[in-house]
Amino acid sequence: MQSDEEITEYLTQALMDDDPRVLGIALGYLAKARGIADLAEKTGLNRESLYKTLSGKTQPKWSTINRIIKALNIRIQAVT
């Protein structure tokens, strides 16, 4: 995934999934591409917590997902 359009489509599909862990996995893929250490610094979360949250093995809290989204400079927009 290189373009903003590809990232947008990828995250849109993750958000449409009924399993909230899918969004965490999708964000994890983007986070790894951009650097977990940088993300840890921007979110104030340690790397271990980030890996756990983004692994898909747990249901992440919205507050944590929101911190990650903001740190990745991603904007979620509702469309009707």
C-alpha positions as CSV (number, residue, x, y, z in Angstrom):
1,M,0.0,0.0,0.0
2,Q,1.6,3.2,-1.2
3,S,-1.2,5.6,-2.1
4,D,-3.6,7.4,0.2
5,E,-6.4,5.8,-1.9
6,E,-5.1,2.3,-1.2
7,I,-4.8,3.0,2.5
8,T,-8.3,4.5,2.6
9,E,-9.8,1.5,0.9
10,Y,-7.9,-0.9,3.3
11,L,-9.1,0.9,6.4
12,T,-12.6,1.3,5.1
13,Q,-12.8,-2.5,4.7
14,A,-11.4,-3.0,8.1
15,L,-14.0,-0.7,9.7
16,M,-16.8,-2.5,7.9
17,D,-15.8,-5.8,9.5
18,D,-18.0,-7.0,12.4
19,D,-14.9,-8.0,14.4
20,P,-13.3,-5.0,16.0
21,R,-9.9,-6.8,16.1
22,V,-9.7,-6.5,12.3
23,L,-9.2,-2.7,12.6
24,G,-6.4,-3.3,15.1
25,I,-4.7,-5.7,12.7
26,A,-5.1,-3.2,9.8
27,L,-3.7,-0.4,11.9
28,G,-0.9,-2.7,13.0
29,Y,0.1,-3.2,9.4
30,L,0.3,0.5,8.8
31,A,2.1,1.1,12.1
32,K,4.8,-1.4,11.2
33,A,5.2,0.2,7.8
34,R,5.7,3.6,9.5
35,G,7.7,2.4,12.5
36,I,6.5,1.1,15.9
37,A,9.1,3.0,17.8
38,D,7.9,6.3,16.4
39,L,4.3,5.3,17.0
40,A,5.1,4.4,20.6
41,E,6.6,7.8,21.2
42,K,3.7,9.6,19.6
43,T,1.0,7.7,21.5
44,G,2.8,7.4,24.8
45,L,2.2,3.7,24.8
46,N,5.1,1.2,25.1
47,R,6.0,-1.0,22.2
48,E,4.7,-4.2,24.0
49,S,1.3,-2.6,24.5
50,L,1.2,-1.6,20.8
51,Y,2.1,-5.0,19.6
52,K,-0.5,-6.6,21.8
53,T,-3.2,-4.1,20.8
54,L,-2.4,-4.4,17.1
55,S,-2.0,-8.2,17.0
56,G,-5.7,-9.1,16.6
57,K,-5.5,-11.3,19.7
58,T,-7.4,-8.8,21.9
59,Q,-10.3,-6.4,21.5
60,P,-8.7,-3.0,21.7
61,K,-10.3,-0.1,23.6
62,W,-11.6,2.7,21.4
63,S,-9.4,5.2,23.4
64,T,-6.3,3.3,22.4
65,I,-7.3,2.9,18.8
66,N,-8.1,6.6,18.7
67,R,-4.6,7.5,20.0
68,I,-3.1,5.3,17.3
69,I,-5.2,6.7,14.6
70,K,-4.2,10.3,15.6
71,A,-0.6,9.4,15.8
72,L,-0.7,7.9,12.3
73,N,-2.3,11.1,11.0
74,I,-5.4,9.2,9.9
75,R,-8.8,10.8,10.0
76,I,-12.0,8.7,10.3
77,Q,-15.0,10.2,8.5
78,A,-18.6,9.0,8.6
79,V,-20.2,8.9,5.2
80,T,-24.0,8.4,4.7
